[in-house]
């Protein structure tokens, strides 16, 4: 009987066999998206990890969740729960020394909030731009071992998209000769990772990350010395105009109340969700459920807030502004107060696990209720 097995070394799939050598779940832009999805979590969760390896891995797990579920903004806030060792260390140094430490020393132990925001920003940046935008730093020593986020704006040199991330430079490196050229007057050279040189008709200081938009949707022919004039656009343009998921922005907040009051979007967050084991089941937010529901109305900007090891309650107690206003319960801060995993078998759910549970549990709500 003739064997139907593929011959060893054959690269071609046989009939009715799926070729798994290339990924099939590639992000496809459909229509412009106006709504945004944001999450907030305390940096103190980093201090709960005991080694630099575990701290870096934790940040990588969160970054992966942000990428998979198309989160547009992540806020790292201070919930007042720094470890005693870190707090004692920080109290013994001057503010000027703290700034120097952030620039030169590993911050996972001394400033977990900065560490988490630092790693998340680094991982969101396209790999070909990291060398220009992030100086060598001990925080990134283990970042190379983390899984790639592989987001739509992490384009390879041969990939083409009408939008692209780049970094501005004064001098233009020559691809084949060991020399550089100066940028033409009134223009700025943008290193985008393409073989073709890209210019924008705006003067922007070197070392600035910019989003550029090309005139043509199709990739132009490339040849030595070829140049393209692009347009500098807002980082939100790929999402709003074409529907691309274009990564997440990272914001730091000094306390829980600052997460909500320092919103960068016009009109603020019009849908806020706090997470706690004492909340209503997350399934009740989906209006398609037949059980008792607390549906989320149509929104423009949603914020989901996750607590640390001791929950959001301790963040409220540590917030001076909330204390002044007489707010004692975190439930009063949010439109919805939900339990992400009713009937949990473990006594605790770690924050990095809650992020995955929350974004998955609310996925249907976000897709249906977000304003296009």
N, C-alpha and C positions, 0 to 999 in steps of 0.2 A: 504494500500500500504506500502510495507516494506521500511523503511528509509535507505538511502545509506550513511547517516552521520556516521562518525567514533564515536565509543563509547568513552565517556569521560574517560580519563586516559589511552587510548590505545597509545602505542608508535610506533606501526607498521603502515606504510602508506598503505592505501587501493590501489587496482588495479588502474592504470593510474593516481595515485597521486604522485606528486614530493615530495621527502623528503628534506625539507629545514633545517633540524636540524644541518647539517654540511655544511661548505663552500665547493663549488665545484671549485672555481676559484683559485686553488692552483698552484703556479709557478712550471712549469715543465722545467727542463733543456733539451736542445736539442743538440746544437753543440757549440763549443767554439766560443767566440766573442772577437775579437781583438779591435774593435772600442770602443771609450768612448764618453759619453755625459756629458758635464759640463754646469753649469749655474753660473752666478755671479749676485749679487744684493747688494745694499748698506745697511749697518746696521742701517742707520738713519731712516729707516721705523719703527723701534721699538720705536723711540722717538715720533712718531706720534700717538702712542697708549698711552692713558692717565693713565692707571692703570696697576699694575703688572699682573692682571688677563688677560687683553686685550693683553698685551705684550707677555705673555706666549702663549696665544691662537694663536696669529699671527705666532709665531715661529712654533707652532704645525701644522698650516695649510700649511706652506711651507714644513715642513718635510714630511707631508702626500703626497704632490705633488711629492717630490723627490722619495719617495718610490714607488708610483703608476706607475710613468713613467720611473723607472729604471735609475735614474740619478747617474752617477758614481762619480762626484765631484761637490761640491758647494763652491764658493768663496764669502766671505763676505768682501766688500771693503768699504773704507772711501770715501764718496763723498763730504766731507767738509760741510755737512749740519746738524751738531749737533745743538740741540736746544740751545738757548741763556743761559738758566739756567744751562744746563750740561756743556757748554763751560766755563761759569763763575766759576762753581764749580771746574772744572778740572784745571783752571789756578791758583787756590788758594792753591793747594797742590803740594808737591814735588813728583818727579818720584818714589822715594822709597815708599812713602805713596800710590801712585797709585797701585803699585804692591801688597801692603798689602790689599788694598781695593778689588782688584780682587779676592783675596783669601778668604776674610772674609765678604764682604758686597754685597748687591744686586746691580748689575751693569746695570739694565735696564734703569735707569735714567742717571747715570754718564758715562757709556761707552756702548752705544747701540750696537756697532760693536762686542765687546767682548761678550755681552749678547746673541746675536743671534747665534754667532759661538759656544758658550758654550752650549746652549740648543740643537742646531742641532747635536753636537757631542754626547751629552748625549742620545738623542733619538735614534741615529743610533746604539749605543752600545747594544748588547744583554742584556736583563734585568738581567740575572743571573751574569753578569760581572760588572754591574754598581757599586755595593758596593765596589769592589776592585779597580776600576779604577777612580772613582769620589768621593772624600771626600764630606761630608755633606756641602752644600752651599746654601745660600738664593736664588740663581738663580733657584734652582730646587724645591723650596717649593711647587709650583703649578703644576709641571710637571706630577705628578701622575694623574691629572685630564684630561690629553690629551689622545686622541685616540691612541691606539697602532699602531705602524708601521707594525708589523707582517711580516717582511721581511724574505726571505728564510734562512738567517743565524741566525734568532731569533728562535733557535730550542728548543723544550721542552725536558725534561729529557728522555722521551721515544721515541723521534724522532731519526731517524738515517739518516746521510748523510756522504758521504766519506770525506767531508770537515767540519771543525767545528772551531769556535772561542773559544779562551781560554785565561787565564791569568796565567803567570808563578809564581810558589811559591817554596820556599826552603823546607818547611815542608809539609808533606802529612797528612791531617787530616784523622783520622780513622772514618769510618762511624758509628760504633756502640760503640766503646770504647772511653773514654775521654783521648786520648793520640795522639801524632803525631809521624811520622817517618821522618827521614832525607832522602833526595833524594840520590840515588846511585851516586857514582863518575862518572863524565863525562856525566851525564844526567840532565834533568830538568823536574820537575813535572809540568804539565799543568792542571789547573782546568777548565774543559770543561762543567761541569754540568751533566756528565754521572755518573752512579753508578760505572762504571769501572774506575780504575786509569789509566791516560794517561801520558806517558813519551815521550820525544824527546831526541835524542842522540846529543844534542847541549846544551852548557851551556849559558843560557840567564839570565840576572839579574831578580830578582823577581819583580812582579808588572808590567810586560810588556805584552801587548796584542799581541797574536800571532795567526796566522792561521795555523791549522794543517791539514794534509792529512793522512787518514788511508789507509792501504794497501788494505783492502777488501772493495768492494762496498756494500756487504751485512753485516748486523749487526751481530757481533759475539755473542756467548752465554755469558751471564753475570752470574757471581756467586761471592760470597764473596772472596775478595783477588785477583780477576782477574785483570790482567794488560795488557795494549796495548801499543806497541811501535809505535809512529806516526812520521811523518816527518813535520818539520816546512817549510812552503812554503810562497811565496809572497802573499799579500792580493789579488792580481789580478789573482792568479792561478785558483780559482774556476770559474771565468768568462772566462778566456782565454782557459782553458783546458776542462771544462765541460759545459760552457754556463750558469752557475748560475748567477743570479743577487745577488751580495754580498755586498750591501749597498753602501754608498757614503763616500768619504773622505771630510774633511772640511779644507779649507785653508783661511787664512786672508791676505788681501792685503791693503797696505797703501794708494793706490790711484787707479784710473781707469786704468792707463797705466800698473801698476804692475799686474793687472789681466791677461794681455796678455803676458807680458815680463817674468813673473816668472812661466810660465807653467811647471809643473813637468814631462810632457811627452816629449820623445825624438822627436825633429823636431817641437815642438810647436803645436798650434792649426791650422789645415789646413782648417777649416771652421768656420768663426766667424759671428755671427748674432747679430745686435743691434736692440732694439725695441723702437718704437716711433710712436705716432699717425700721424707723418709726413712721415712715410715710405710707401713702396708699400704694397699692401695686402699680408698677409702671404700665402694665397692660391697660389700666383704666384710662390712660390718656389717649388711647386710640378709639376714635368715635365709631369705628366699624365693629367694635366688640359689642356683644349682646348683653354682657354683664354690666353692673353699675359702672358708669364712666364719668370722667372729669375731662372732657375733650379739650384739646388745645386749639384756640382759634387761629385763623390765618395770621402769620407773623412775617416780619421783615428781618428781624435779627433775634435769634434765639441764643440764650446763654444757659449752659448746664454747669452747675457747680458741684464739685466733689470734695468731701472732707478728707482729713488726714487720719492718722492712727486713732485719734480720740474723737473723730467726727467734727461736724461744723459747729457744734455747741461750744467747743473750746475756742474756736476762732472768733465767735461772737463775744465771749468773755474778754478776750485779749484786744478787742477793737475799741479804742477810746471814743471814737465818734459814735458808735452804736451805744456805748455806755452813756454818753451825754444825752442821746435821744431817748434813753430808757428802753432800748430794745434788748430783751433778754433771751428770746427764742429765735433761732435761725429760720424757723418756719414762717415767721412774719415778714421775711425779706423777699420771699419768692411767690410767684403766681401758683406754682405747683410744688408739692413736697412728696417725693415718691420713694418707694422701696424698690430697688432694682432686682432683688432676688428673694421674693417671699418664700419662707420655709427653708432658708439656707441650712445646709448640713454642717458647715464649719461655723465655729463661734464668731469668726471674723472674716471679712472680705477685704483684701488689700486694695489700696487705691488704684494701683495699676490694673487690677482685675475689674474694679468698678468702672473704670473708663471703658473697657471693652464691653462689659455688660450694659452700661448705660447707652452707649452709642448704638449698640445692636438693638436694644429694647426700644429705642426711640427712632430707629431708622425709618419705619413706615410713617410715623408722625411727621418727621422732617420732610420727607419727599412729597407728602400730600398737602401739608399746610404751609410750606414755604412759598412766599410770593414770587412769582416769576417776573 
